[in-house]
Each structure stands twice: as structure tokens, then as C-alpha cells.
Amino acid sequence: MPLSDEQVRETTIPEGKNQLKISDGGGLYLLIKPSGRYWKLAYRFDGKQKSLALGVYPAVSLHDARDKRATAKAMLADHVDPGQVRQQQRRRQMGAAVANEQELINQAQEQTTTDMMQAPPPDHQQQPHPLSRSAQLQLEERRLRILQIIRDANGYIANELNVQQLLDEVGHRISFDRLRTDLAWLYEQHLVYLQTDTLWVIHLTRQGLELVDGRIWVPGIRRAEPVL
């Protein structure tokens, strides 16, 4: 039976289990984990069972996931593996991220006065108080969400207003000061570049893209689900 928006939004993991799958039919299902809700498509190609990641709810809605299922099914009807198409897209995206990163480096080298961030905000340099385990996990999850938001933005570029709004939509309501502290930390890990004018603009680096796609991991941020 097809899923409803309410089921997608409110279904929880049964006690004693660490995840739950709920199916929408046609191979599309929502994988519910403590870390989030992930759309997946199960399909067969050349006699092999495969799985395709379609995005994270609520950034990808039920309607969006069904559209992606339809697109993948159309590829399969033409004997095209949507997983292979995804890998090709990722390689092109990686190339775009590398080009964007090099352009930013060149701009910084050419400018005598640059608005690229040279140091984190003063409050970031203060010695932080130790966090509880739950607070640390929330912080690591939020840092990953920030990178996912930038990854999904056009050209791997987003401004802090958009990032804050989208964080709020997925349950991370924070102040601009807190967001800028998070961004400064991501900058120090070489996961983003920052243009720190009145409104901060964030660029995803090649390393940031690799992390958010689950190919690498950096301590202090939740490990991303690999993108197939």
C-alpha cells in the first residue's frame, strides 16, 4: 500500500530495533534510523539486486522520492542502470567542486585585500566547555546537515540565511552566532570555504563533498551514509 505523508513523517522505530523500512511500492522504501530518514530504491539490473539512494527526508519529500523512482524506472526500461548514472553524475560533480575550489584559491591569491576568512571568530577561539554525549552527537549531526544543505545547493554554494532556514526545517534551530561558529569549524577542517562579507557565503570544497557522500570521515562530524 502506498505511503501517506503522515506515515513518512511520524512512523517511528519499534522498541528493540535499530532501524525500520516502510515501503511505498515499486521498490521505493523509507529507511528510518536514529540518524535520519533515507529514501532508497531497490531494483534489479542484469540479474543483480541493487539499491539506489534517493535522498534524505524531509529535504526529499514523498512526492520527490516518487518522481525519482519514476525516473529510475524509465532508465531501467531502457536497460540503463540508474546506479551507474548516479556514479557518473557524482564524478562530474566532483570535477565541478575541484574547479570551484581552484577558482577560489586563484581569487584569494590575486587579491591583495580578500574577504576570504583568515581566522575563526573570536568566540570560536575561546576554550569550549565539555559537551555532554547527547549534545556532542547533536553537534556532529548538525555539522553534517550543514554540509548536506550546501551539497544540494546550486553550484555547491549557499548563504548563511538559507542554511539557517533549512537547518530549522530539519529540527536544528540555532542562532547566527552558533551557525557561524559551526561554519568556522568546518572551514578549519577544509570542508568549506567562506566569504565573510556582511552575509556569509559558503562554498563546499572537494573534501567536503567527499565527506558528505560518505567517502571520507572527519572526527567531530557524524559519518555520512555512503551515496551509491
Steps between C-alpha positions, in 0.01 A plus 500: 500500500639846411630709786330814626675822598399432859661154498821639354510775759387319814590130476755412768741212554351222717658451839789256487584566134759736354325574170176453309407479132159612378412437136318722252500231232689468176826449689481837678537493877586728788779379727448646846805517727578697815720723282227584247255381233649384171322431172625190317404320182549124476532372143653225289737554210665225297377247753654678798312654792602861554405803708496868407503787751236760411557757774422587858153588631371774539739663251366242253123472547283198427395663172864566407599142582223366277618723216853363544363145500320571172820640348698193608230265368512676163876442488454132584242468222774617261744252659696779668624447856396805707778418746759536225341826391525622860869414513563692178313799641709486816820499297382809312403665829843422641656667199281806553598515867869480410462778243308715748764442767783595263317814390465609862869434562594705194278788610657500844850506352420785261337728755710717729200555723282194516172435666581133532510403865848497654409409857195377690287747698641597842242300692604186311853538638381486859545172682161323475333328792488120469175383338278222622483191278155594368608859430812378317294266282260783419792724405652233274162443334451874443841538337415223256162658425672828415722324247203313353314829453795652314548180295138521384523872416557624146874505428585378853454855628255626763466804723457484874136613490402205282706260708340619824150469353557148371660393827190621680282287269686184604487576872823694557391847613812702578608865511721666240785511751471125554479438125808711435690308766404175326605643164833613644563144622413356158737752342782390730444140387530613134142390431377845391632833384343814644443844356440708808344824387187632673322181394717191512515285186610138534671294228533123529854372440599176331573349841162618626326329209689177564397509865132572442487218244643257755839445335705648785442589864628773730479469882250744647236447233253216457604240245288541187306218339691397183332625182474215252 
